[in-house]
């Protein structure tokens, strides 16, 4: 590794931390506007992307334990954002789905309409190859974040079991 590579890796690490902090702060504020925590808001987002799914699928996509997801879904039911329904193919299974909510849809449009436009504007000026490289990096970083969330969730479960 050359000195320039070392500086680039250090800069990427620092910027990655700043980027992650900005994402957390943004989603914390979105959650507050929804009357939820950032984690609860991201669970709603996961359900918006995936549609109705078993709690285990939410756990896979968030990196949370199934026990944590159970509590999360309890809170989302209490706020009226989600509900549990029986799986039509297997009545023993439970599916989590969002409750239709026009107020939430309007709020999310107000939040994410400008955000989406700003993100689109941020991509202007990059070539198709550069955008592919950026998307590749984002995929890898997302996978790293999910894997490390799973790892930390397991650490938390182990710590809880010791108590």
C-alpha positions in Angstrom: 0.0 0.0 0.0 1.4 3.4 -0.9 1.2 6.5 1.2 -1.6 7.8 -1.1 -3.6 4.6 -0.7 -3.3 4.9 3.1 -4.5 8.5 3.0 -7.4 7.5 0.7 -8.4 4.7 3.0 -8.2 7.0 6.1 -10.3 9.6 4.3 -12.8 7.0 3.2 -13.1 5.7 6.8 -13.6 9.2 8.2 -16.1 10.1 5.5 -17.9 6.8 6.0 -18.2 7.6 9.7 -19.5 11.1 8.9 -21.9 9.6 6.3 -23.2 7.0 8.8 -23.7 9.7 11.4 -25.6 11.9 8.9 -27.9 9.0 8.0 -28.6 8.2 11.7 -29.4 11.8 12.5 -31.6 12.1 9.4 -33.6 9.0 10.2 -33.8 10.0 13.9 -35.5 13.2 12.8 -37.8 11.4 10.4 -38.8 9.1 13.2 -39.5 12.0 15.5 -41.8 13.6 12.9 -43.6 10.2 12.7 -43.8 9.9 16.5 -41.4 6.9 16.4 -37.8 6.1 17.1 -35.3 5.9 14.2 -35.4 2.1 14.5 -39.2 2.0 14.4 -39.2 4.4 11.4 -36.8 2.1 9.6 -38.9 -0.9 10.3 -41.9 1.0 8.7 -39.6 1.7 5.8 -38.6 -2.0 5.5 -42.3 -2.9 5.4 -42.9 -0.3 2.8 -40.2 -1.8 0.6 -40.9 -5.5 1.2 -44.7 -5.5 1.8 -46.3 -7.8 4.4 -43.6 -10.2 5.7 -43.0 -12.5 8.7 -41.2 -10.9 11.6 -38.2 -13.1 10.8 -37.8 -11.4 7.5 -37.8 -8.0 9.2 -35.0 -9.4 11.5 -33.0 -10.5 8.5 -33.3 -7.1 6.8 -32.6 -5.0 9.9 -30.0 -7.1 11.7 -32.2 -7.1 14.8 -32.9 -10.3 16.8 -36.4 -11.8 16.4 -37.0 -10.9 20.0 -36.2 -7.3 19.3 -38.4 -7.3 16.3 -41.3 -8.7 18.3 -41.1 -5.7 20.7 -40.7 -3.4 17.7 -43.8 -4.7 16.1 -45.7 -4.4 19.4 -44.8 -0.7 19.5 -45.8 -0.2 15.8 -49.1 -1.9 16.5 -49.6 0.4 19.5 -49.0 3.5 17.4 -51.4 2.1 14.7 -48.7 1.9 11.9 -48.6 -1.9 11.6 -50.6 -5.0 12.5 -50.1 -8.8 12.7 -52.3 -10.9 10.4 -52.4 -14.7 9.9 -50.6 -16.0 6.9 -53.3 -17.2 4.4 -51.1 -20.1 3.3 -50.2 -21.3 6.8 -52.5 -20.1 9.6 -49.9 -20.9 12.2 -47.6 -18.1 10.9 -48.0 -14.4 11.5 -47.3 -11.7 8.9 -46.6 -8.1 9.7 -48.2 -5.5 7.5 -48.5 -1.8 7.5 -51.9 -0.3 8.2 -53.1 2.0 5.4 -52.5 5.6 6.6 -53.1 8.6 4.4 -51.6 11.0 7.0 -48.4 8.9 7.0 -48.3 8.8 3.2 -48.6 12.6 3.0 -45.9 13.1 5.7 -43.5 10.7 4.0 -44.2 12.4 0.7 -43.4 15.8 2.3 -40.2 14.4 3.8 -38.9 12.2 1.0 -40.1 14.1 -2.1 -37.5 16.9 -1.6 -34.9 14.3 -0.3 -35.3 12.2 -3.5 -35.0 15.3 -5.6 -31.8 16.3 -3.8 -30.3 12.8 -4.1 -31.1 12.9 -7.8 -29.4 16.2 -8.1 -26.3 14.9 -6.3 -26.0 12.2 -9.0 -25.9 14.7 -11.9 -22.6 15.0 -13.6 -21.4 11.5 -12.9 -20.9 9.1 -15.9 -22.7 5.8 -16.1 -19.5 4.0 -15.1 -19.0 6.3 -12.1 -22.6 5.8 -11.0 -22.1 2.0 -11.2 -19.0 2.3 -9.0 -20.9 4.5 -6.5 -23.8 2.0 -6.4 -21.4 -0.9 -6.0 -19.8 0.9 -3.1 -23.1 1.7 -1.5 -24.2 -2.0 -1.9 -20.9 -3.2 -0.2 -21.2 -0.6 2.6 -24.9 -1.6 3.1 -23.9 -5.2 3.4 -21.2 -4.4 5.8 -23.6 -2.4 8.0 -26.2 -5.2 8.0 -23.6 -7.9 8.8 -22.2 -5.8 11.6 -25.6 -5.0 13.0 -26.2 -8.8 13.1 -22.9 -9.3 14.9 -23.7 -6.6 17.4 -27.2 -8.0 17.9 -25.6 -11.3 18.8 -23.2 -9.6 21.2 -26.2 -8.0 22.8 -28.1 -11.3 23.1 -25.0 -12.9 24.7 -24.7 -10.0 27.1 -28.4 -10.2 28.0 -28.1 -13.9 28.6 -25.3 -13.4 31.1 -27.3 -10.9 33.2 
